[in-house]
Amino acid sequence: MDVETANWRIEKILTLEEASARAEELKKQGKKVVTAYGTFDIIHSGHLDLLEEAKKQGDVLFVGINADATVKEGKGDERPYLPEGMRAALLAAMICVDYVVVIHAPYHGGVASALVRAVKPNVHVGGPDYGPPESWPEYEAMNDVGAYGHWVPKKIFSTTELIQKIRSKNG
């Protein structure tokens, strides 16, 4: 990455293995662990709403993000607009986010399932895109680890809609 990262909160960015160990420590301390995930390509108010709501569900929030190759798989070759290191750093800078994990797994269900299986959260939070928890691709993983699903059904904004709006104004 060709940017100055000295002031970034990179200590909040963990590998999947580090996140698993840290979550286990926190749960032993009696902390309620929460997970959420997404691409977070162009951070906007909808992301902030989701993450703030996720943080309210417990004590510590782990946010999983799709690795660059995973984003390309799910959203096409022109995405992501920001590389995974920058996306992780933007999330790590948020007060509501305690830890960020870049995950290399299949786009459809793989990232969320990998996060849930590694962190074993008390609560896993999902946004409006997939409907209620029992319809989420990671629902089986949630059941396997005993995680409750918290659904944030409101959809105020999406990255795809933002990109379309920008393109229509510049086209």
C-alpha positions as CSV (number, residue, x, y, z in Angstrom):
1,M,0.0,0.0,0.0
2,D,1.5,3.4,-1.0
3,V,0.1,5.5,1.8
4,E,1.4,6.7,5.1
5,T,-0.1,4.4,7.8
6,A,1.8,5.6,10.9
7,N,-1.3,7.3,12.4
8,W,-3.7,4.4,11.6
9,R,-5.1,2.2,14.3
10,I,-3.6,-1.0,12.8
11,E,-3.4,-2.6,16.2
12,K,-7.2,-3.1,15.9
13,I,-6.7,-5.1,12.6
14,L,-6.4,-8.9,13.4
15,T,-5.9,-12.1,11.4
16,L,-8.7,-14.6,11.7
17,E,-6.6,-16.7,14.1
18,E,-5.8,-13.6,16.3
19,A,-9.5,-12.7,16.4
20,S,-10.4,-16.2,17.5
21,A,-7.9,-16.1,20.4
22,R,-8.9,-12.5,21.4
23,A,-12.6,-13.4,21.4
24,E,-11.9,-16.4,23.6
25,E,-10.0,-14.2,26.1
26,L,-12.8,-11.6,26.1
27,K,-15.5,-14.2,26.7
28,K,-13.5,-15.6,29.6
29,Q,-13.6,-12.1,31.1
30,G,-17.4,-12.2,30.8
31,K,-17.6,-9.9,27.8
32,K,-20.5,-10.2,25.3
33,V,-18.9,-10.6,21.8
34,V,-20.6,-9.4,18.7
35,T,-19.7,-9.9,15.0
36,A,-20.8,-8.1,11.8
37,Y,-19.4,-8.2,8.3
38,G,-19.4,-6.7,4.9
39,T,-17.4,-5.3,2.0
40,F,-17.3,-1.7,3.3
41,D,-15.9,-0.5,0.0
42,I,-17.1,3.1,0.2
43,I,-18.0,3.8,3.8
44,H,-21.3,5.7,4.2
45,S,-24.1,6.4,6.7
46,G,-25.8,3.0,6.2
47,H,-22.6,1.3,7.3
48,L,-22.3,3.5,10.3
49,D,-25.9,2.8,11.3
50,L,-25.3,-1.0,11.0
51,L,-22.1,-0.9,13.0
52,E,-23.5,1.4,15.8
53,E,-26.5,-0.9,16.1
54,A,-24.2,-4.0,16.2
55,K,-22.1,-2.4,19.0
56,K,-25.2,-1.9,21.1
57,Q,-25.7,-5.7,21.1
58,G,-22.7,-6.4,23.3
59,D,-19.4,-5.3,24.7
60,V,-16.9,-6.0,21.9
61,L,-17.5,-5.7,18.2
62,F,-15.5,-7.7,15.6
63,V,-16.1,-6.6,12.0
64,G,-15.2,-9.0,9.2
65,I,-14.5,-7.6,5.8
66,N,-14.1,-9.3,2.4
67,A,-10.6,-9.6,1.1
68,D,-10.0,-7.9,-2.3
69,A,-10.2,-11.1,-4.2
70,T,-13.5,-12.0,-2.5
71,V,-15.0,-8.6,-3.4
72,K,-14.0,-9.1,-7.0
73,E,-15.7,-12.5,-7.0
74,G,-18.9,-11.1,-5.7
75,K,-19.1,-7.6,-7.2
76,G,-17.0,-7.7,-10.4
77,D,-13.6,-6.8,-11.5
78,E,-13.9,-3.0,-10.9
79,R,-14.5,-3.5,-7.2
80,P,-13.3,-2.9,-4.6
81,Y,-12.5,0.8,-5.1
82,L,-10.4,0.8,-1.9
83,P,-8.0,-2.0,-1.1
84,E,-8.6,-4.2,1.9
85,G,-5.9,-2.5,4.0
86,M,-7.5,0.9,3.6
87,R,-11.0,-0.4,4.2
88,A,-9.8,-2.2,7.3
89,A,-8.1,1.0,8.6
90,L,-11.2,3.1,8.0
91,L,-13.3,0.7,10.1
92,A,-10.6,0.5,12.8
93,A,-10.8,4.2,13.1
94,M,-14.4,4.1,14.2
95,I,-15.2,4.2,17.9
96,C,-17.9,1.6,17.7
97,V,-15.5,-1.0,16.1
98,D,-13.2,-2.8,18.4
99,Y,-11.5,-5.2,15.9
100,V,-11.4,-5.7,12.2
101,V,-10.6,-9.0,10.4
102,V,-9.9,-9.3,6.7
103,I,-11.2,-12.6,5.5
104,H,-10.2,-14.7,2.5
105,A,-13.2,-16.9,1.8
106,P,-15.9,-17.3,-0.9
107,Y,-18.1,-14.2,-1.3
108,H,-21.5,-15.8,-0.8
109,G,-21.6,-17.0,2.8
110,G,-18.0,-17.9,3.2
111,V,-16.8,-14.7,4.8
112,A,-19.5,-14.5,7.4
113,S,-19.4,-18.2,8.2
114,A,-15.6,-18.0,8.6
115,L,-15.9,-15.0,11.0
116,V,-18.7,-16.7,13.1
117,R,-16.8,-20.0,13.3
118,A,-13.6,-18.3,14.4
119,V,-14.9,-15.7,16.8
120,K,-17.9,-17.7,18.1
121,P,-19.8,-14.6,19.0
122,N,-22.7,-14.3,21.4
123,V,-24.5,-12.2,18.8
124,H,-24.0,-12.0,15.0
125,V,-25.5,-8.9,13.3
126,G,-26.7,-8.7,9.7
127,G,-28.1,-5.9,7.6
128,P,-31.1,-5.7,5.4
129,D,-29.6,-7.5,2.3
130,Y,-30.3,-11.1,3.3
131,G,-33.5,-10.8,5.3
132,P,-34.0,-12.3,8.8
133,P,-31.3,-14.4,10.4
134,E,-32.7,-17.8,9.5
135,S,-32.2,-16.9,5.8
136,W,-28.6,-15.8,6.2
137,P,-25.9,-17.9,4.4
138,E,-24.0,-18.1,7.8
139,Y,-27.1,-19.3,9.8
140,E,-25.7,-22.9,10.1
141,A,-22.4,-21.5,11.5
142,M,-24.4,-19.4,13.9
143,N,-26.3,-22.4,15.1
144,D,-23.1,-24.4,15.4
145,V,-21.5,-21.9,17.8
146,G,-24.7,-20.8,19.6
147,A,-24.8,-17.3,18.3
148,Y,-28.0,-15.3,18.3
149,G,-28.8,-13.4,15.1
150,H,-29.7,-9.7,15.3
151,W,-31.2,-8.3,12.1
152,V,-31.1,-4.6,11.3
153,P,-33.8,-4.5,8.6
154,K,-33.7,-0.8,7.7
155,K,-31.9,0.1,4.5
156,I,-31.2,3.7,4.3
157,F,-28.3,3.6,1.9
158,S,-26.2,1.2,-0.2
159,T,-22.8,1.4,-1.8
160,T,-24.2,0.2,-5.1
161,E,-26.9,2.9,-5.0
162,L,-24.2,5.5,-4.2
163,I,-22.1,4.4,-7.1
164,Q,-25.1,4.6,-9.5
165,K,-25.9,8.1,-8.3
166,I,-22.4,9.3,-8.8
167,R,-22.2,7.8,-12.3
168,S,-25.6,9.3,-13.3
169,K,-24.4,12.8,-12.3
170,N,-21.1,12.4,-14.1
171,G,-22.4,10.6,-17.2
